[in-house]
Amino acid sequence: MHEYSLVSAMVDRVEREARLRNAVAVHSLAVRIGAVAGVEPELFASAFTLCRQGVLANAHLEIRRAEAAWACPDCGREIAAGSVLRCQACGAPARLVAGDEILLERIEMEVP
């Protein structure tokens, strides 16, 4: 379950950010997980529940999904989801431009 190691690294980062700002609590986090990132959102949320402690003890986790998007690297034309991953205009193979990310988008914390 690599979700646990991803969450553990995220929690470490959030704790560092909270310490830098002398936060007394972290209220919520927003994370964007791409559809082809290789992360199961349910396992990620379960791992977060196991890892929260200290300033994160009562933090809420919001997980946002990002759909995969493909485009032609040569002409920039978008490639429709579910279609052949080759540009209809110039024939170049498509490139993944979104959907493989794991991004900590927001930290809401209480600072005195």
PyMOL commands that set and color helices and strands:
alter all, ss='L'
color gray80, all
select helices_A, chain A and resi 2-20+41-51+54-56
alter helices_A, ss='H'
color red, helices_A
select strands_A, chain A and resi 25-34+60-66+69-71+78-79+95-98+102-110
alter strands_A, ss='S'
color yellow, strands_A
deselect
rebuild
show_as cartoon
